[in-house]
Amino acid sequence: MNYLAHALPFLDEPYFAAGTGIPDWLTVVDRRVRVRGKQVQSFLKDADPVTAAVAGGILQHLSDDARFHATQAFAELSLELAARARDTLAVDSGLQPSFLGHLLVEVLLDATLAAEDTGRLGAYYEALESVDGRLVERAVNRMATRSTDRLAVMISRFCRERILWDYLEDGKLMVRLNQVMRRVKLAQLPDHFRDLLPEARRLVQRRKSDLLEGIPAQRGLGAGD
């Protein structure tokens, strides 16, 4: 799962919603910092309400991911999109179709949820902008394996850049996908990879309810919402 799918049910609890983004934000700004479930668990009833809320959000992320990645829909879609990526890319491109399949399912699920109601994105960013990134960073440093001074800046930049809006347009999504490629030190996606995206969107959209199966936090984001 990606940012919006994790946070969407909790936008009335901004620090909890921010907590659901912590594991992914840390992979962007400081991969050495880890938030492990057993350690985070001990902060759920912390005297500081911000710390307790952030801890709850982190644990929600970890729980959601475990369920999401275990669904049959995720396995099938990842495999299908990996195969389509393999057919689209040159054999010697240096890219990893399996990684792309995984990434596309997660990103395009967020795109699906946003496209259904773009007000969700506005509410999501409004919730994040209401939190104090310094307090979130301080809370994370209390429960992480090592401290970071980059998280508050990341939260501010994430809100400013509004990257999730870019998921709705294929051209802008290509830019964001290539940012991920650079971060993980893989070759850039060729321009013609964009041709794969419309059908990939349709495939993920059709399986949305299956992808969210078993994730109780989704509160009605399955069939018929």
N, C-alpha and C positions, 0 to 999 in steps of 0.2 A: 504494500500500500504506500501511497505517497501523501504529501502534506494535507491536501484538502480532505481526502477520505478519512484520514486519522482524526482530524480536528473538527469536522463538520457537526457532529452531534453535541459538541461541547462549547459552542461559541458564546453561550451565556455564562461560561466560566473561563474567562480569558487566560488566566495563568495555567489552568489545566490544559486548555487548548494549545497554549505555547509549549507546554511540556511535551505534548505529542510530537512536536517537531524537533525536539532536542537531539535524538539519535541521528537524524538525517543532517541537521545543521552541523553537528560535530564532525561528521564525515567530510564536510566541505571545508571547514576552517581549521580543524585540529584533530586529525585522525588518531593521534596518540591518546586522546582523552576517551575513556570508556565509562558508560553508565550501565552497571550490571544490576540485573533484577534483584538479586539477594541483598545487595547493599542499599539499593533505592528503597526497597520494601520497608526498611527500618525508619524511613522518614515520612511515611504516610500519615502518621499522627504527630508530626513535629509541632512544637509550640508556635512556630512561625507559619502562618497560613499560606504564604507564598511558597515556601519550601514544600509544604504538604501538598499543595495543588500541583506544583511542578513534578513532584515525585509521582503523583497519581497519573499525570499525563504521560510521563515516561513509561510507566508500567503498562498503561493502556496501549501505547505504541508497540511495545514488545509483545503483548498478548495478541493484539490485532494481527501483527505480522506473522506470528506463529500459526494462527488460524488461516489467514489469507493464503500463505504459501503452501498450506496443506490441502487446499481445495482442489478438486479435480479440474475445475474450470481454469485455475491458474496454471496447472501443469499442462493442460491441453493447449491453452492459448499461447503460453510461452513457447511450447514446441512448434506450434504452427507458425508463429511470427518469426521464430528463429529460422525455420525452413524458408520462409519467404525472404528473409534478409539474406540468407545464404544464396538464394537464387538471384538476388538483385546485385550482390557485391562480387567483385572479382575474387578469385580463389586466393590470390596473393595480396589481398588488401590490407592484411594485418589486423583486421577487425574480428570480433568474436560474436558470431550470430547468436549463440546461447545467451550471452550478456545482453545483446540488443533485444531479444525476445522478452526477457525478464523486464528490462527497463521499459519497453513499450507498453506492456500490460499495465504497469503501475502508473506511468505518466498518462496514458490514455483513459484509465479509469477516472483520474482526476478531471481530465478534459470532459468526459461524459457527464460527470456530476455537475460540472460548471455549466456545460451547454444546456442542461435541462432547466437550469435557473441561474442566470448570471448574477442574480442578487446574492447567491451564496458566496461568490467571490468578494463582493463588497462587504458582506457581513464578516467574512473570514479576516480580511485585512483590517477592518474596523476593530475587531476583537484584538488582533495582534498589536495594533497601534496603541491600544489602551494599557498595555503592560509596560512596566519599566524594565528594559533589557538588563540593566545593571543588577536589579534584584533577581532576575532569572539566572544570570551568570553566577551571582553569589550563591544561590541555592544549589546550582549544579556543582559548583566547586566544593560544596560540603559533602556531596555524595559520589563524586566521580573518582576514578583511579588516580587522577592527577588534575591540577587546576589549569584553567585557561583564562586568558585575558582577551580573547577574540570573539566570544559568543555574543556579548551585548552589541558589538559593532555589526556582527552578522545579522542579528535580528533587525536592527535598524535598516541595513542595506536590503535585506529581504523584503521588508515592507515598502521601501522606496522603489525598488525595481519592479515589483508586481509581476514576477515571472509567470505566475499561474495563468494570467490572462493570455500569455503567449502560446499556451498549450492549445488554444482554440483555433489558431491559424497555422496551417502547415508550414509556411515559410518561416514564421517566427519560432515554431516548434523545432525546426531544423537547427536554428541558431542555438537553442537551449540544449538540444541533444549533443551538438558538437562541443558545447561547454563541458558536458559530462565526459565526452570522449577525451578531451584534453586533460581533465582532472584525473582520469584513470590511466592516462598515458597510452591511449589507443589512437590509431589513425583517424583522421577526420572523415565523416560520412560524405560520399560524393553527392553532388546536386541531384542526381537522378534517384537517390534513395527517397526523396520526397514523394515520388510517384507511388510508393508503397503505403503512404500514410492514410489516404482516404479509406481504403479497404480495411486497414488495421483498425481505424476508428470504428468502423461498422462492426467488426468482429467483437471488439471489446464492449461496445454498446449493447450488443445482443446478449452478452454473457454477464452483464452487470450484476443482476440478482444472484447468479451462481457464484460470482467472485466474492460477494458480500455474505455468502452463506455461512452461518455459524458465528458471525461477528455481532453479538448482541448490542454493542454500542451504536450500531448504525440506525436504530430507532426509525424504522419506516423507510429506509432508503433502498429497499429491495423492490420486489415486484409491486407494480401499481402505485408507486409514489407519485 
